[in-house]
Amino acid sequence: MKHLYIVGIGTGNPEHLTIQAINALNKADVLFIPTKGASKTELADVRREICERYVTRPDSRTVEYDVPSRQTAGRSYLQSVDEWHAGIARTYEALFATEISEGGSGAFLVWGDPSLYDSTIRIIERVKAADQVEFDYSVIPGITSIQALAASHRIPINAIGKPVQITTGRSLAESFPQHVDSAVVMLDGEQAFSKIDAPDAEIFWGAYLGTQDEIIVSGRLADVAGDILKTRAEARERHGWIMDIYLLRNGGDRDE
């Protein structure tokens, strides 16, 4: 049976790779590298660098593939994501059928960790459900953007004895600051933090974490929100893309 490794590679620093991840990459006959257009060539370059640095087996090979674009016009968010995932699943199915030999193996290099706001596992399950290619798979964890954010700011994510919510910019206003004291926010294309009314809240923001282009800003939300908006816009214009994440904390790191 064919086998697939879903390998978390961290947030852009090749040194984020665990020994388990390096071993998994060296077990794979084929390493799959997604390309997402000219504006995100840096993401593919990091994956290529990881393969060049850590993969030592001489018969290993890389296969690059195009990722279908998500279509949003005339569709709800869930509809557009479902169609997008279906298109990627068809791409994966073709890759598994043509690029992995019977009894062979392949690996996907997944940004961050496969469990956190990444859909590779869901899409792989779609391929399995279609039952056109027989295979099994393993998941190798990686350093998440949350860990990278905390390390760069030199902070613990949680306040003493308190929970943390992991959410998206789309859902932030539903919970913070009314229902949660600490929220890690991902996938915020609308900069939802700038609309939060919480005079005592702090923000710890970071972009391109783990890379040489890393940017971090922290402070009282009301004081630095404008700076973050400006810095974010300039960085996105400069690179053509941005990956950012932030922690909002209301009330500081104190116990009751």
VEXDREN-2710 file (C-alpha; in Angstrom, 1 decimal):
% VEXDREN-2710
k/r/px/py/pz
1/MET/0.0/0.0/0.0
2/LYS/1.1/3.6/-0.7
3/HIS/1.9/5.7/2.3
4/LEU/1.8/9.5/2.8
5/TYR/3.5/11.6/5.4
6/ILE/1.9/14.9/6.4
7/VAL/4.8/16.8/7.9
8/GLY/4.6/20.0/9.9
9/ILE/7.6/22.2/9.0
10/GLY/7.1/25.2/11.2
11/THR/6.6/28.8/10.2
12/GLY/9.5/29.5/7.9
13/ASN/12.7/28.8/9.7
14/PRO/14.3/25.6/8.5
15/GLU/15.6/25.0/12.0
16/HIS/12.0/24.6/13.2
17/LEU/12.0/21.0/11.9
18/THR/11.9/18.3/14.5
19/ILE/14.1/15.1/14.2
20/GLN/10.8/13.2/13.6
21/ALA/10.0/15.5/10.7
22/ILE/13.5/15.1/9.2
23/ASN/13.2/11.3/9.5
24/ALA/9.8/11.3/7.8
25/LEU/11.0/13.4/4.9
26/ASN/13.9/10.9/4.4
27/LYS/11.5/8.0/4.4
28/ALA/9.5/9.5/1.5
29/ASP/10.2/8.6/-2.1
30/VAL/8.5/11.8/-3.3
31/LEU/8.3/15.2/-1.7
32/PHE/5.4/17.3/-2.9
33/ILE/5.9/21.1/-3.0
34/PRO/2.9/23.4/-3.7
35/THR/3.3/26.5/-5.7
36/LYS/0.9/29.4/-5.2
37/GLY/1.8/31.9/-7.8
38/ALA/4.6/34.4/-8.1
39/SER/3.5/36.4/-5.1
40/LYS/4.2/33.4/-2.8
41/THR/7.4/32.0/-4.3
42/GLU/9.1/32.5/-0.9
43/LEU/6.9/29.7/0.6
44/ALA/8.0/27.2/-2.0
45/ASP/11.6/28.4/-1.6
46/VAL/11.5/27.6/2.1
47/ARG/10.2/24.1/1.3
48/ARG/13.0/23.6/-1.3
49/GLU/15.6/24.8/1.2
50/ILE/14.3/22.3/3.8
51/CYS/14.6/19.5/1.3
52/GLU/18.1/20.5/0.2
53/ARG/19.3/20.9/3.8
54/TYR/17.8/17.8/5.5
55/VAL/16.9/15.2/2.8
56/THR/20.0/12.9/2.3
57/ARG/18.7/9.9/0.5
58/PRO/20.0/10.0/-3.1
59/ASP/16.9/8.6/-4.7
60/SER/14.5/11.1/-3.2
61/ARG/12.8/13.4/-5.7
62/THR/10.5/16.5/-5.5
63/VAL/7.4/17.1/-7.4
64/GLU/5.9/20.6/-7.6
65/TYR/2.3/21.2/-8.3
66/ASP/-0.1/24.1/-8.7
67/VAL/-2.7/24.7/-6.0
68/PRO/-6.2/25.6/-7.4
69/SER/-7.4/29.1/-6.5
70/ARG/-10.4/29.6/-4.3
71/GLN/-13.4/31.2/-6.1
72/THR/-15.5/33.5/-3.9
73/ALA/-17.8/35.3/-6.3
74/GLY/-21.5/34.3/-5.8
75/ARG/-20.6/31.8/-3.1
76/SER/-20.9/31.7/0.7
77/TYR/-17.6/31.3/2.6
78/LEU/-18.4/27.6/3.3
79/GLN/-19.4/26.9/-0.3
80/SER/-16.2/28.5/-1.7
81/VAL/-14.0/26.5/0.8
82/ASP/-15.8/23.3/0.0
83/GLU/-15.3/23.7/-3.8
84/TRP/-11.7/24.7/-3.3
85/HIS/-11.0/21.6/-1.2
86/ALA/-12.7/19.4/-3.7
87/GLY/-10.4/20.8/-6.4
88/ILE/-7.3/20.3/-4.3
89/ALA/-8.5/16.7/-3.5
90/ARG/-8.6/16.0/-7.3
91/THR/-5.1/17.3/-7.6
92/TYR/-3.9/15.1/-4.7
93/GLU/-5.6/12.0/-6.1
94/ALA/-3.8/12.5/-9.5
95/LEU/-0.5/13.0/-7.7
96/PHE/-0.9/9.9/-5.6
97/ALA/-1.9/7.8/-8.6
98/THR/0.9/8.9/-10.9
99/GLU/3.8/9.9/-8.7
100/ILE/3.8/7.3/-5.9
101/SER/4.6/3.8/-6.9
102/GLU/2.8/0.8/-5.3
103/GLY/4.3/0.3/-1.9
104/GLY/6.1/3.7/-2.1
105/SER/5.6/6.8/-0.1
106/GLY/5.3/10.6/-0.5
107/ALA/5.3/13.6/1.8
108/PHE/3.6/16.9/2.0
109/LEU/5.5/19.8/3.8
110/VAL/2.8/21.6/5.7
111/TRP/3.4/25.1/7.0
112/GLY/3.2/25.3/10.8
113/ASP/1.4/22.3/12.1
114/PRO/-1.2/20.2/10.2
115/SER/-3.7/20.4/13.1
116/LEU/-4.0/24.2/13.3
117/TYR/-6.0/26.1/10.6
118/ASP/-4.6/23.8/7.9
119/SER/-6.9/21.7/5.7
120/THR/-4.4/19.1/4.4
121/ILE/-5.8/16.3/6.7
122/ARG/-9.4/17.1/5.7
123/ILE/-8.5/17.0/2.0
124/ILE/-6.6/13.8/2.4
125/GLU/-9.7/12.3/4.0
126/ARG/-11.7/13.4/0.9
127/VAL/-9.2/11.5/-1.3
128/LYS/-9.5/8.4/0.8
129/ALA/-13.3/8.6/0.8
130/ALA/-13.3/8.7/-3.0
131/ASP/-11.6/5.3/-2.9
132/GLN/-9.8/5.7/-6.2
133/VAL/-6.3/5.4/-4.8
134/GLU/-5.4/3.0/-1.9
135/PHE/-3.1/4.6/0.6
136/ASP/-2.6/5.2/4.3
137/TYR/-1.0/8.3/6.0
138/SER/0.8/9.5/9.1
139/VAL/0.8/13.0/10.6
140/ILE/4.1/14.6/11.9
141/PRO/3.5/17.6/14.2
142/GLY/5.4/20.9/13.7
143/ILE/6.0/24.2/15.4
144/THR/2.9/26.3/15.2
145/SER/2.6/30.0/14.5
146/ILE/1.3/30.4/18.0
147/GLN/4.5/29.0/19.5
148/ALA/6.6/31.2/17.2
149/LEU/4.6/34.3/18.2
150/ALA/5.1/33.5/21.9
151/ALA/8.8/32.9/21.4
152/SER/9.4/36.1/19.5
153/HIS/7.5/38.2/22.0
154/ARG/9.0/36.2/24.9
155/ILE/5.6/35.7/26.6
156/PRO/3.5/32.8/27.8
157/ILE/0.3/32.6/25.7
158/ASN/-2.0/32.1/28.7
159/ALA/-2.6/34.3/31.7
160/ILE/-2.1/32.5/35.0
161/GLY/-4.7/29.8/35.4
162/LYS/-6.7/31.1/32.5
163/PRO/-7.9/29.6/29.2
164/VAL/-7.0/30.8/25.7
165/GLN/-9.3/30.9/22.7
166/ILE/-7.9/30.3/19.2
167/THR/-10.2/32.0/16.7
168/THR/-10.3/33.8/13.4
169/GLY/-10.7/37.5/12.6
170/ARG/-14.1/36.7/11.3
171/SER/-15.3/35.4/14.7
172/LEU/-13.2/37.6/17.1
173/ALA/-16.0/40.1/18.0
174/GLU/-18.3/37.3/19.1
175/SER/-16.1/36.5/22.0
176/PHE/-13.5/39.1/22.9
177/PRO/-13.5/40.8/25.3
178/GLN/-17.0/39.9/26.6
179/HIS/-16.4/36.2/27.0
180/VAL/-12.7/35.5/26.9
181/ASP/-9.7/37.3/28.4
182/SER/-7.1/35.9/25.9
183/ALA/-7.6/35.2/22.2
184/VAL/-5.1/34.1/19.6
185/VAL/-6.4/35.3/16.3
186/MET/-5.5/33.8/12.9
187/LEU/-6.7/34.3/9.3
188/ASP/-7.6/38.0/9.9
189/GLY/-7.7/39.6/6.5
190/GLU/-9.9/42.4/7.8
191/GLN/-7.7/43.4/10.9
192/ALA/-10.6/42.8/13.3
193/PHE/-8.4/44.0/16.2
194/SER/-8.8/47.5/15.0
195/LYS/-12.6/47.4/15.7
196/ILE/-12.3/46.0/19.2
197/ASP/-13.4/48.3/22.0
198/ALA/-11.3/47.2/25.0
199/PRO/-9.3/50.1/26.6
200/ASP/-7.2/47.8/28.8
201/ALA/-6.4/45.2/26.1
202/GLU/-2.9/44.4/25.0
203/ILE/-1.9/43.0/21.6
204/PHE/1.1/40.9/20.6
205/TRP/1.3/40.9/16.8
206/GLY/3.7/39.2/14.4
207/ALA/4.1/38.6/10.7
208/TYR/6.4/36.3/8.7
209/LEU/7.3/34.6/12.0
210/GLY/10.4/32.5/11.8
211/THR/11.7/34.1/8.6
212/GLN/14.3/36.8/8.0
213/ASP/11.4/39.2/7.3
214/GLU/9.8/38.7/10.7
215/ILE/8.0/41.8/12.2
216/ILE/6.6/42.0/15.7
217/VAL/4.7/44.8/17.4
218/SER/3.3/44.8/20.9
219/GLY/1.6/47.2/23.3
220/ARG/-1.7/48.6/24.5
221/LEU/-4.2/47.9/21.7
222/ALA/-5.5/51.5/21.6
223/ASP/-1.9/52.8/21.3
224/VAL/-0.5/50.5/18.7
225/ALA/-3.4/49.4/16.5
226/GLY/-2.7/52.2/14.0
227/ASP/0.9/51.3/13.8
228/ILE/0.1/47.7/13.1
229/LEU/-2.3/48.6/10.4
230/LYS/0.3/50.8/8.7
231/THR/3.1/48.2/9.2
232/ARG/0.9/45.4/7.9
233/ALA/-0.1/47.3/4.8
234/GLU/3.4/48.3/3.9
235/ALA/4.7/44.7/4.4
236/ARG/2.0/43.2/2.3
237/GLU/2.7/45.7/-0.5
238/ARG/6.4/45.0/-0.3
239/HIS/6.1/41.2/-0.4
240/GLY/2.8/40.7/-2.2
241/TRP/1.4/38.5/0.6
242/ILE/1.4/38.3/4.4
243/MET/1.0/35.7/7.1
244/ASP/0.3/37.2/10.5
245/ILE/-1.1/36.3/13.8
246/TYR/-1.7/38.0/17.1
247/LEU/-2.6/37.5/20.8
248/LEU/-5.2/39.8/22.4
249/ARG/-5.1/39.9/26.2
250/ASN/-7.6/41.8/28.3
251/GLY/-6.7/42.4/32.0
252/GLY/-3.0/41.3/31.9
253/ASP/-1.3/38.3/33.4
254/ARG/-2.9/38.1/36.8
255/ASP/-4.6/35.5/38.9
256/GLU/-8.0/36.0/40.7
END
